[in-house]
Amino acid sequence: MNIYIAGAVVAAGLIALLLYLASPHQKLMRQQPPVKAIYISCAILVILAFVMLDGVFGPAISVYFLLTVIMLVWSIIPISVGYFRKQQAEAEK
């Protein structure tokens, strides 16, 4: 049961990372990856994560849990990227 929750959290983290990479203003990669492939991957991961969580919780809690984890990771990614870019720029000086 805990393995399903851990798998869903990892899948939600990947969803947030992929959605961040699909953004035109992302700073993680120099070139933007193909957006259509990212959206298809995210859709598959959302279904997979929902199925894993639905086996443990009900459908309403599964959706809430999944969206909460995605928003949490999605909020942390830009801050982390900016911090590491700043550290990298200071190390090059």
Backbone bond lengths (Angstrom), bond angles and torsions (degrees), N, CA, C in turn:
res aa  C-N    CA-C-N  psi(-1)  N-CA   C-N-CA  omega(-1)  CA-C   N-CA-C  phi
1 M - - - 1.440 - - 1.525 110.60 -
2 N 1.308 117.88 -43.30 1.463 120.68 179.23 1.519 111.81 -68.20
3 I 1.335 116.50 -28.08 1.468 119.33 179.50 1.530 110.22 -67.29
4 Y 1.334 117.28 -31.49 1.460 120.06 177.27 1.525 111.22 -68.86
5 I 1.312 116.12 -40.30 1.470 119.82 178.88 1.529 110.08 -66.39
6 A 1.330 116.94 -43.82 1.470 120.32 178.60 1.528 110.71 -63.52
7 G 1.316 117.37 -41.53 1.461 120.92 177.64 1.517 112.53 -63.27
8 A 1.321 116.31 -38.84 1.458 120.36 178.71 1.529 111.32 -68.76
9 V 1.326 117.27 -36.56 1.469 120.46 177.65 1.528 110.30 -66.39
10 V 1.324 116.95 -41.87 1.472 120.38 177.17 1.529 110.26 -64.16
11 A 1.330 116.91 -43.14 1.465 120.39 178.45 1.526 110.64 -63.06
12 A 1.324 117.61 -40.55 1.472 120.93 178.40 1.531 110.81 -65.19
13 G 1.325 116.96 -37.57 1.457 120.15 175.75 1.520 111.99 -63.21
14 L 1.327 115.99 -41.44 1.468 119.70 176.78 1.523 111.52 -65.89
15 I 1.323 116.38 -38.11 1.465 119.91 177.42 1.526 110.29 -60.42
16 A 1.324 116.62 -47.24 1.464 120.52 -179.86 1.524 111.19 -62.88
17 L 1.321 117.00 -41.87 1.466 120.36 179.17 1.522 110.84 -64.50
18 L 1.315 117.28 -43.98 1.462 120.20 179.56 1.527 111.70 -65.70
19 L 1.327 116.86 -39.65 1.469 118.68 177.51 1.521 111.33 -66.12
20 Y 1.317 117.11 -34.55 1.462 119.91 175.65 1.531 109.76 -65.17
21 L 1.327 117.55 -40.96 1.462 120.72 179.32 1.528 112.04 -67.27
22 A 1.324 117.53 -25.54 1.468 120.51 178.59 1.520 112.40 -76.35
23 S 1.317 116.73 -14.81 1.459 120.87 -179.46 1.532 110.06 -70.01
24 P 1.325 117.89 139.19 1.469 119.14 179.49 1.525 113.72 -69.87
25 H 1.330 117.79 -17.27 1.464 121.05 -177.85 1.524 112.71 -106.33
26 Q 1.311 117.39 19.65 1.464 119.83 -179.78 1.523 110.11 -70.89
27 K 1.320 115.61 149.08 1.463 121.32 -176.03 1.532 112.40 -114.11
28 L 1.322 117.24 7.65 1.455 120.15 -175.66 1.528 111.93 -79.02
29 M 1.310 116.79 -41.66 1.461 121.85 -179.53 1.518 109.09 -118.70
30 R 1.317 116.10 149.99 1.464 119.76 -179.80 1.527 111.33 -70.82
31 Q 1.340 116.28 -41.80 1.457 120.71 178.07 1.524 109.04 -106.42
32 Q 1.307 116.16 143.80 1.453 120.07 179.48 1.524 109.30 -78.90
33 P 1.323 117.12 128.15 1.469 119.98 177.90 1.528 110.43 -69.45
34 P 1.347 117.39 167.73 1.473 119.84 -178.92 1.530 111.51 -63.36
35 V 1.316 115.69 121.19 1.458 121.70 -172.99 1.525 111.60 -69.62
36 K 1.307 117.35 -37.81 1.467 120.19 -178.14 1.528 110.83 -62.44
37 A 1.311 116.99 -42.00 1.473 120.59 178.38 1.528 111.08 -65.63
38 I 1.326 116.32 -35.75 1.466 120.18 178.14 1.521 110.37 -65.83
39 Y 1.319 117.77 -43.96 1.460 120.78 -179.61 1.536 111.65 -64.17
40 I 1.322 116.71 -39.29 1.465 120.07 177.68 1.523 110.30 -65.71
41 S 1.323 117.19 -43.16 1.465 121.07 177.90 1.525 111.32 -62.17
42 C 1.324 116.07 -41.49 1.470 120.13 179.07 1.527 111.21 -64.64
43 A 1.312 117.25 -40.17 1.463 120.22 179.12 1.527 110.89 -62.78
44 I 1.325 116.35 -42.88 1.465 120.47 178.28 1.524 110.63 -64.68
45 L 1.317 117.11 -42.85 1.467 120.74 179.09 1.528 112.45 -66.39
46 V 1.321 117.51 -36.44 1.467 120.26 177.47 1.521 110.25 -63.36
47 I 1.315 116.64 -45.17 1.468 120.26 178.56 1.519 110.51 -62.58
48 L 1.312 117.19 -44.84 1.462 121.35 179.81 1.527 111.29 -62.12
49 A 1.319 117.05 -46.76 1.466 120.53 -179.83 1.522 111.13 -64.86
50 F 1.330 116.99 -39.17 1.462 119.44 179.22 1.521 111.52 -65.07
51 V 1.312 116.85 -41.28 1.469 120.22 178.91 1.526 110.33 -64.13
52 M 1.335 117.18 -40.83 1.469 119.70 178.48 1.527 111.19 -64.17
53 L 1.310 117.03 -42.11 1.463 120.14 -179.09 1.527 112.09 -74.61
54 D 1.318 116.89 -32.96 1.457 120.11 -178.99 1.529 111.73 -66.02
55 G 1.320 116.27 -26.11 1.458 119.48 176.07 1.521 112.53 -71.45
56 V 1.319 117.44 -22.72 1.462 122.07 -178.77 1.525 110.77 -99.62
57 F 1.323 117.08 -49.17 1.459 123.05 -178.83 1.521 108.84 -109.36
58 G 1.304 116.79 -178.53 1.461 121.30 172.94 1.515 110.21 -81.18
59 P 1.327 117.15 174.83 1.473 118.99 -177.59 1.529 113.97 -65.85
60 A 1.316 117.94 -38.13 1.470 120.08 -178.59 1.532 111.09 -67.16
61 I 1.316 116.58 -44.50 1.466 120.10 179.10 1.523 110.06 -67.36
62 S 1.318 117.32 -34.79 1.469 120.89 179.29 1.531 111.00 -63.01
63 V 1.318 116.79 -44.13 1.465 120.63 179.38 1.529 109.91 -65.25
64 Y 1.322 117.27 -45.56 1.466 121.51 179.60 1.526 110.70 -61.11
65 F 1.323 117.59 -46.55 1.464 122.58 -179.36 1.520 110.42 -61.53
66 L 1.319 116.67 -45.73 1.458 121.51 -178.42 1.528 111.37 -63.24
67 L 1.327 116.94 -46.29 1.464 119.94 179.82 1.521 112.33 -66.93
68 T 1.327 116.82 -34.84 1.458 119.89 178.26 1.521 111.67 -65.57
69 V 1.313 117.14 -44.13 1.472 120.32 179.61 1.525 110.38 -66.61
70 I 1.326 117.53 -40.70 1.464 120.22 178.48 1.528 110.77 -61.70
71 M 1.334 117.43 -44.86 1.466 119.92 179.46 1.521 111.93 -65.64
72 L 1.324 116.94 -37.13 1.464 120.21 179.00 1.524 110.79 -63.16
73 V 1.314 116.43 -50.12 1.471 119.92 -179.06 1.515 110.42 -67.26
74 W 1.323 116.89 -39.40 1.450 121.38 -178.96 1.527 111.36 -64.26
75 S 1.320 117.93 -28.67 1.463 121.62 177.44 1.524 112.19 -78.11
76 I 1.307 117.07 -28.48 1.467 121.56 -176.65 1.529 111.87 -82.47
77 I 1.311 118.04 -31.42 1.472 121.62 -173.76 1.530 112.83 -59.27
78 P 1.330 120.87 -52.16 1.480 118.74 -178.44 1.523 113.26 -62.46
79 I 1.322 117.13 -36.89 1.465 120.12 178.40 1.520 109.99 -64.78
80 S 1.324 116.70 -43.36 1.469 121.24 179.97 1.521 111.65 -64.86
81 V 1.326 116.09 -42.99 1.464 119.68 -179.99 1.526 110.27 -63.33
82 G 1.327 117.38 -44.61 1.463 120.35 178.17 1.515 112.31 -61.74
83 Y 1.321 116.97 -41.34 1.467 121.02 179.50 1.524 111.15 -63.62
84 F 1.328 116.69 -47.26 1.461 119.05 -178.23 1.526 112.06 -70.55
85 R 1.324 118.04 -31.70 1.466 119.75 174.93 1.527 110.66 -66.02
86 K 1.335 116.77 -39.08 1.463 120.60 178.31 1.511 110.44 -65.75
87 Q 1.336 117.78 -43.05 1.455 121.61 178.38 1.526 110.42 -63.17
88 Q 1.315 116.57 -39.97 1.454 120.79 179.64 1.529 111.28 -66.64
89 A 1.329 116.80 -38.58 1.469 120.68 179.81 1.525 110.01 -68.61
90 E 1.323 117.97 -38.04 1.458 120.49 178.11 1.511 112.24 -68.93
91 A 1.336 117.79 -32.69 1.454 121.38 178.87 1.520 111.93 -71.25
92 E 1.339 116.97 -28.86 1.473 120.61 179.66 1.519 112.50 -76.73
93 K 1.320 117.89 -19.06 1.478 120.72 -178.67 1.489 112.03 -75.21
